[in-house]
Amino acid sequence: MNIMLHLKHIRKSLPAAILSLVSFAFAGTTTAAENNTLVVAYGSQPPSLDPHVTTSTLTNTLVRNIFETLLTLDADMKIQPGLAQSWSASEDGRTYRFTLRSGIKFHDGQPLAPNDVIASLERWGTYSLPGKNVFQGATWRAEGGNTVVLNLPSPRFNVLDTLALGFAQSAVIMPAAVIAAAGDKPATKIVGTGPFRLVKWQVDRMMELERYDGYTSFGGKQSGTAGDHTPAFSKLRIEIVPDESTRTLGLSTGEYDIVNPLAFESITEVQQDDRLQLDSYPATMLNLGFNHSKSGIFQDKRAREAVNIGLERRSILTAAAVDPRFFRLNNHLMMLDQKQWTTEVGETEFNPANATKAKELLKEAGYDGRELVFITTRDFAEMYNAAIVIQQQLQSLGLNVKVESYDWPTFVKVRAGKAWDLIALSSVPKTDPTQLIFLNKDFPGGPQDAALEDILAKFRKAGTMSEAQDLYRKLEAWNQNYIPSVRVGEIDYAFGMSRKVQAIQIQNEPIWWTARLNN
């Protein structure tokens, strides 16, 4: 498994490598002022703090400070213990036993018990995309006072990897009572076992997390999301600051310790300020999605193909990420960094930017000039900036495109309404292709195709990595032919920091509880 993690010195100049792993030694003492507060400014707030039912990247980034999973991933992306101190698998790969760590308590003081794990993972398996894809037909049961047993209808190649993920709808454990009260709605009582507990949430303004005094560490060296989670500072405050220039100004004045993400236009300013630091991480896959649930021109494959061959992607990515250091063309379903999912399918046909052929296809499809609604959000600059350039390019092809931009919570609601025609999609890396939202028939506007469902069904039941890779090549071929969405490329996020931040680890996004602060 290879998602993306690096551990390194905070630096001002960015390396050329997309994925790096560099060990670092703290200058002088590694201790931080115990009563310090880390202040992080984000551009938007999450719709909820419940990763079981929320696909928001920000939700999953924040909750790993509050909740924990059975297993974790170290800096080498290897499976390590979490709430489960050990585990075993049967020879046929269908049964797993997880022995829970003793002494773990939730933030409300209640001890972790097998029924909490079972309730959490049954709900996660029902509502989350990775849970439904990998654990379809699975059952959980208790065995004694400290063991939970997973039974699968058939072996799955990615069981442990999926349970260990600390992002992208992670399999976090909550109290059984919280699970029962929440049902299929986002949990409103936020109670985990993690290093921080939520003490305040002022909607659209801020969140305050406080170090949990009753926290029981996993032990061992801190590495990725594995090892000791004990934070070296007492409070984590999340400030919601929609305006990019205000966030950058707050970083330079010391109001914020970290700004994530940093506006691409502000990168040079941060690099030139000796008081500040810069880092980055491979963050998102940028797609243009079609609404397959709405009748209209994009039900015709020729219209989808016209958009696919008519767009000029480099200019779109330049608008989204400004500097070529932060974006890459990529026509494939998975990130370039995920070497286990490499394929040459579709390489030669990518980004022809053939406006003449695109116009011919639109004419053949019978496009009549009807207005097409293209939804995006200003809360994620790359989505909005890309949408504006895409709109201009589509209009040059003869399509009557209207962009509608919303704040993130409203965008999610409008997306669910399915009244739109086109959508800007920014999706974080996933462990395997079955978890990609733009291939999910249940995602708003998702493709409805029997051939796709057949491939995905076989993929979810793949017992070995080799079998999964064969199916991935078939999935890529289907994607190139059907064109469920238009792949634009992938983007890195930059984030800025004050010199107060001495070091931090990254696993897909920065892990806030790993921060080490200067006195």
SETORSE-918970 format. One line per 10 residues: number of its first residue (from 1); their letters; for each residue x, y, z of C-alpha. Coordinates in pm, whole numbers, always signed. Layout:
NUM = a = X/Y/Z | ...;
***
This chain:
1 = mnimlhlkhi = +0/+0/+0 | +125/+346/-85 | -96/+645/-14 | +142/+932/+58 | +333/+1022/+366 | +642/+1222/+436 | +823/+1309/+754 | +1079/+1583/+723 | +1243/+1902/+833 | +1016/+2195/+772;
11 = rkslpaails = +1177/+2375/+482 | +1141/+2689/+278 | +1224/+2547/-63 | +1017/+2256/-193 | +1180/+1943/-334 | +1104/+1816/-679 | +995/+1477/-548 | +624/+1432/-502 | +666/+1173/-231 | +948/+1195/+18;
21 = lvsfafagtt = +1043/+1047/+347 | +1320/+1231/+529 | +1408/+1178/+892 | +1473/+1486/+1098 | +1634/+1571/+1428 | +1495/+1852/+1638 | +1735/+2142/+1682 | +1824/+2171/+2048 | +1548/+2045/+2274 | +1251/+1850/+2139;
31 = taaenntlvv = +1018/+1970/+2412 | +752/+2238/+2359 | +590/+2468/+2607 | +332/+2245/+2772 | +61/+2507/+2784 | +108/+2622/+2425 | -173/+2643/+2172 | -138/+2556/+1805 | -361/+2783/+1592 | -447/+2657/+1243;
41 = aygsqppsld = -646/+2864/+992 | -864/+2686/+735 | -1070/+2837/+456 | -1386/+2646/+539 | -1541/+2441/+815 | -1639/+2074/+785 | -2008/+1988/+746 | -1972/+1756/+1045 | -1711/+1572/+1252 | -1845/+1228/+1169;
51 = phvttstltn = -1628/+1053/+906 | -1861/+753/+886 | -2120/+954/+692 | -1919/+1253/+563 | -1685/+1248/+263 | -1539/+1592/+338 | -1159/+1590/+341 | -1154/+1849/+618 | -1375/+1632/+839 | -1137/+1341/+809;
61 = tlvrnifetl = -828/+1556/+864 | -962/+1708/+1184 | -1121/+1402/+1343 | -803/+1198/+1356 | -707/+1428/+1644 | -1026/+1320/+1825 | -1098/+962/+1718 | -880/+654/+1668 | -890/+338/+1461 | -818/-30/+1532;
71 = ltldadmkiq = -499/-16/+1325 | -262/+261/+1215 | -5/+334/+944 | +355/+423/+1024 | +587/+648/+822 | +657/+362/+580 | +283/+301/+534 | +308/-32/+716 | +24/-159/+934 | +79/-102/+1306;
81 = pglaqswsas = -132/-149/+1622 | -389/+108/+1721 | -683/+46/+1949 | -615/-317/+1868 | -285/-419/+2024 | -264/-733/+1810 | -451/-923/+1540 | -447/-1251/+1351 | -597/-1385/+1029 | -719/-1732/+940;
91 = edgrtyrftl = -543/-1929/+666 | -835/-1881/+428 | -828/-1501/+479 | -1192/-1484/+583 | -1162/-1442/+960 | -969/-1179/+1157 | -936/-1148/+1535 | -846/-816/+1696 | -738/-800/+2060 | -823/-462/+2209;
101 = rsgikfhdgq = -576/-259/+2409 | -657/-241/+2780 | -705/+84/+2972 | -848/+285/+2682 | -1117/+535/+2783 | -1341/+760/+2579 | -1344/+1133/+2644 | -1654/+1088/+2863 | -1460/+852/+3089 | -1627/+530/+2973;
111 = plapndvias = -1394/+236/+2898 | -1359/+108/+2543 | -1545/-223/+2503 | -1599/-469/+2215 | -1959/-351/+2169 | -1832/+1/+2092 | -1602/-135/+1821 | -1874/-355/+1673 | -2135/-76/+1668 | -1886/+166/+1511;
121 = lerwgtyslp = -1761/-67/+1240 | -2108/-196/+1152 | -2223/+164/+1101 | -1906/+255/+912 | -1951/-52/+692 | -2309/+53/+617 | -2262/+421/+533 | -1900/+493/+434 | -1773/+430/+83 | -1464/+229/+190;
131 = gknvfqgatw = -1673/+34/+440 | -1935/-60/+183 | -1678/-145/-83 | -1437/-357/+117 | -1658/-499/+392 | -1971/-587/+198 | -2130/-892/+360 | -1893/-880/+660 | -2004/-945/+1017 | -1852/-843/+1351;
141 = raeggntvvl = -1892/-1016/+1686 | -1740/-1008/+2032 | -1530/-1294/+2166 | -1465/-1265/+2536 | -1412/-929/+2703 | -1138/-784/+2483 | -1160/-940/+2135 | -1364/-860/+1826 | -1393/-1100/+1534 | -1443/-1008/+1171;
151 = nlpsprfnvl = -1593/-1266/+935 | -1582/-1207/+560 | -1777/-1395/+291 | -1455/-1416/+86 | -1092/-1300/+123 | -1023/-932/+50 | -678/-803/-44 | -712/-471/+143 | -887/-546/+474 | -615/-426/+711;
161 = dtlalgfaqs = -514/-130/+495 | -870/+0/+492 | -913/-36/+868 | -586/+151/+926 | -654/+460/+718 | -656/+779/+922 | -832/+981/+651 | -1093/+942/+375 | -1390/+819/+580 | -1175/+640/+832;
171 = avimpaavia = -1305/+354/+1045 | -1301/+550/+1371 | -1440/+408/+1694 | -1713/+589/+1888 | -1918/+485/+2193 | -2203/+247/+2105 | -2452/+491/+2261 | -2338/+771/+2029 | -2371/+537/+1731 | -2725/+437/+1831;
181 = aagdkpatki = -2832/+799/+1873 | -2683/+911/+1540 | -2815/+642/+1308 | -2757/+751/+948 | -2719/+1120/+1043 | -2389/+1283/+1144 | -2315/+1229/+1513 | -2371/+1544/+1717 | -2200/+1415/+2031 | -1830/+1404/+1946;
191 = vgtgpfrlvk = -1667/+1154/+2181 | -1353/+966/+2086 | -1045/+810/+2245 | -788/+1031/+2071 | -527/+1273/+2205 | -760/+1575/+2184 | -1122/+1626/+2282 | -1359/+1881/+2133 | -1450/+2150/+2386 | -1598/+2425/+2166;
201 = wqvdrmmele = -1737/+2466/+1816 | -1859/+2808/+1708 | -2015/+2754/+1366 | -1837/+2937/+1084 | -1583/+3078/+1332 | -1367/+2833/+1524 | -1318/+2499/+1696 | -1119/+2443/+2011 | -968/+2107/+2100 | -806/+2038/+2434;
211 = rydgytsfgg = -549/+1772/+2515 | -727/+1476/+2677 | -575/+1421/+3020 | -710/+1065/+3034 | -547/+968/+2708 | -384/+624/+2691 | -100/+618/+2441 | -40/+331/+2201 | +327/+349/+2302 | +630/+328/+2080;
221 = kqsgtagdht = +799/+592/+1868 | +568/+840/+1697 | +566/+754/+1327 | +288/+853/+1091 | -37/+779/+1276 | +134/+494/+1463 | +311/+498/+1797 | +273/+756/+2072 | -7/+1006/+1998 | +54/+1221/+2306;
231 = pafsklriei = +69/+1585/+2188 | +340/+1822/+2313 | +100/+2117/+2336 | -221/+2162/+2532 | -470/+2314/+2288 | -547/+2302/+1918 | -758/+2588/+1785 | -904/+2576/+1434 | -995/+2917/+1293 | -1236/+2935/+998;
241 = vpdestrtlg = -1112/+3216/+771 | -1271/+3205/+424 | -1073/+3496/+279 | -734/+3382/+149 | -559/+3717/+190 | -682/+3742/+550 | -537/+3398/+625 | -200/+3493/+478 | -196/+3824/+664 | -278/+3644/+989;
251 = lstgeydivn = +15/+3409/+932 | +257/+3697/+877 | +135/+3886/+1186 | +153/+3579/+1410 | -222/+3547/+1464 | -209/+3199/+1310 | +69/+2943/+1344 | -33/+2750/+1032 | -244/+2831/+727 | -369/+2525/+540;
261 = plafesitev = -401/+2538/+251 | -201/+2842/+159 | -327/+3039/-139 | -101/+2958/-433 | -70/+3332/-501 | +79/+3375/-151 | +358/+3121/-186 | +622/+3366/-304 | +534/+3605/-23 | +578/+3330/+236;
271 = qqddrlqlds = +904/+3209/+83 | +1049/+3560/+102 | +956/+3612/+468 | +1227/+3481/+701 | +971/+3452/+982 | +771/+3196/+787 | +813/+2846/+643 | +656/+2654/+356 | +572/+2289/+300 | +343/+2091/+70;
281 = ypatmlnlgf = +177/+1753/+19 | +10/+1567/-271 | -348/+1654/-198 | -617/+1611/-456 | -732/+1477/-791 | -915/+1739/-997 | -1200/+1618/-1218 | -1485/+1765/-1418 | -1792/+1555/-1344 | -2109/+1498/-1545;
291 = nhsksgifqd = -2453/+1454/-1389 | -2550/+1105/-1504 | -2878/+1126/-1313 | -3012/+1419/-1519 | -3150/+1392/-1869 | -2975/+1613/-2116 | -2685/+1640/-2356 | -2435/+1452/-2138 | -2638/+1135/-2154 | -2487/+1115/-2502;
301 = krareavnig = -2132/+980/-2489 | -2034/+1199/-2786 | -2096/+1510/-2576 | -1883/+1374/-2292 | -1611/+1285/-2540 | -1629/+1636/-2687 | -1556/+1788/-2347 | -1280/+1534/-2281 | -1090/+1606/-2602 | -1175/+1977/-2619;
311 = lerrsiltaa = -1031/+2091/-2287 | -671/+2212/-2260 | -569/+2085/-1919 | -242/+2268/-1853 | -411/+2607/-1855 | -680/+2473/-1622 | -421/+2339/-1379 | -223/+2661/-1401 | -533/+2854/-1299 | -596/+2609/-1016;
321 = avdprffrln = -243/+2576/-875 | -45/+2863/-1038 | +301/+2701/-1027 | +393/+2381/-1220 | +569/+2259/-905 | +225/+2201/-758 | +40/+2019/-1037 | +80/+1729/-1278 | -113/+1603/-1577 | -254/+1261/-1503;
331 = nhlmmldqkq = -518/+1081/-1704 | -548/+784/-1471 | -791/+706/-1195 | -527/+689/-923 | -247/+926/-823 | +87/+896/-1004 | +250/+831/-667 | +51/+512/-614 | +287/+286/-804 | +86/-30/-739;
341 = wttevgetef = -187/+114/-965 | +24/+205/-1268 | -106/+136/-1619 | -39/+263/-1971 | -406/+253/-2073 | -503/+582/-2240 | -159/+746/-2222 | -135/+839/-2590 | -482/+995/-2616 | -452/+1233/-2321;
351 = npanatkake = -503/+1611/-2354 | -531/+1651/-2732 | -713/+1989/-2688 | -882/+1931/-3024 | -1148/+2204/-3043 | -1243/+2123/-3403 | -1321/+1759/-3330 | -1500/+1857/-3007 | -1734/+2092/-3197 | -1809/+1819/-3451;
361 = llkeagydgr = -1903/+1576/-3174 | -2130/+1830/-3004 | -2307/+1887/-3335 | -2350/+1511/-3384 | -2489/+1483/-3029 | -2751/+1744/-3115 | -2660/+2013/-2864 | -2919/+2290/-2897 | -2763/+2572/-2696 | -2950/+2494/-2376;
371 = elvfittrdf = -2795/+2645/-2060 | -2577/+2405/-1861 | -2530/+2463/-1488 | -2175/+2410/-1361 | -2144/+2405/-981 | -1829/+2471/-779 | -1720/+2623/-448 | -1505/+2924/-359 | -1402/+2752/-35 | -1151/+2546/-233;
381 = aemynaaivi = -961/+2783/-461 | -844/+2514/-699 | -1203/+2407/-765 | -1327/+2761/-826 | -1032/+2882/-1035 | -1037/+2567/-1246 | -1413/+2605/-1299 | -1376/+2955/-1440 | -1119/+2845/-1699 | -1320/+2532/-1782;
391 = qqqlqslgln = -1627/+2750/-1834 | -1434/+2973/-2076 | -1300/+2677/-2269 | -1641/+2509/-2291 | -1799/+2832/-2411 | -1535/+2851/-2684 | -1652/+2505/-2794 | -2009/+2638/-2822 | -2151/+2520/-2489 | -2370/+2765/-2295;
401 = vkvesydwpt = -2224/+2715/-1945 | -2330/+2903/-1632 | -2108/+2873/-1323 | -2279/+2869/-983 | -2044/+2898/-684 | -2136/+2822/-323 | -1977/+2793/+18 | -1887/+2433/+94 | -2193/+2331/+307 | -2430/+2480/+47;
411 = fvkvragkaw = -2233/+2320/-235 | -2283/+1979/-74 | -2659/+2040/-50 | -2687/+2164/-408 | -2479/+1869/-528 | -2724/+1631/-361 | -3015/+1803/-538 | -2890/+1681/-876 | -3023/+1985/-1067 | -2680/+2065/-1209;
421 = dlialssvpk = -2513/+1945/-1530 | -2141/+1978/-1453 | -1947/+1974/-1128 | -1593/+2053/-1018 | -1470/+1752/-823 | -1167/+1758/-596 | -1102/+1416/-447 | -836/+1310/-200 | -628/+996/-269 | -797/+663/-201;
431 = tdptqlifln = -640/+328/-124 | -802/+153/-420 | -1016/+253/-720 | -1342/+114/-580 | -1346/+403/-332 | -1330/+683/-592 | -1640/+898/-558 | -1670/+970/-931 | -1715/+596/-997 | -1977/+555/-725;
441 = kdfpggpqda = -2334/+513/-855 | -2469/+635/-520 | -2271/+959/-530 | -2487/+1249/-658 | -2483/+1230/-1037 | -2268/+915/-1035 | -2246/+687/-1341 | -2509/+416/-1379 | -2352/+144/-1590 | -2380/-233/-1558;
451 = aledilakfr = -2030/-299/-1695 | -1880/-67/-1434 | -2073/-234/-1153 | -1955/-576/-1271 | -1588/-470/-1261 | -1627/-302/-923 | -1806/-603/-776 | -1519/-830/-880 | -1266/-575/-757 | -1421/-566/-411;
461 = kagtmseaqd = -1391/-942/-386 | -1033/-963/-514 | -837/-1187/-281 | -486/-1088/-393 | -311/-773/-513 | -231/-937/-845 | -598/-1006/-909 | -683/-648/-812 | -422/-506/-1052 | -567/-707/-1343;
471 = lyrkleawnq = -909/-567/-1265 | -766/-217/-1240 | -648/-235/-1600 | -1000/-333/-1704 | -1142/-49/-1499 | -906/+201/-1663 | -1011/+77/-2007 | -1378/+116/-1912 | -1311/+467/-1780 | -1134/+576/-2099;
481 = nyipsvrvge = -1419/+445/-2312 | -1725/+550/-2107 | -1589/+888/-1986 | -1787/+913/-1661 | -1589/+1229/-1582 | -1301/+1425/-1727 | -972/+1378/-1545 | -783/+1709/-1535 | -480/+1630/-1319 | -352/+1623/-964;
491 = idyafgmsrk = -260/+1908/-733 | -37/+1953/-430 | -143/+2181/-146 | +106/+2420/+7 | +75/+2527/+368 | +250/+2806/+551 | +386/+2806/+906 | +544/+3039/+1154 | +884/+2953/+1301 | +697/+2851/+1616;
501 = vqaiqiqnep = +631/+2519/+1440 | +950/+2320/+1471 | +841/+1999/+1300 | +529/+1815/+1187 | +447/+1485/+1020 | +225/+1445/+714 | +6/+1156/+612 | -203/+1280/+323 | -242/+1604/+524 | -53/+1739/+825;
511 = iwwtarlnn = -113/+1545/+1147 | -165/+1826/+1397 | -97/+1626/+1713 | +254/+1544/+1584 | +356/+1913/+1581 | +655/+2014/+1789 | +660/+2378/+1888 | +937/+2615/+1988 | +909/+2776/+2329;
***
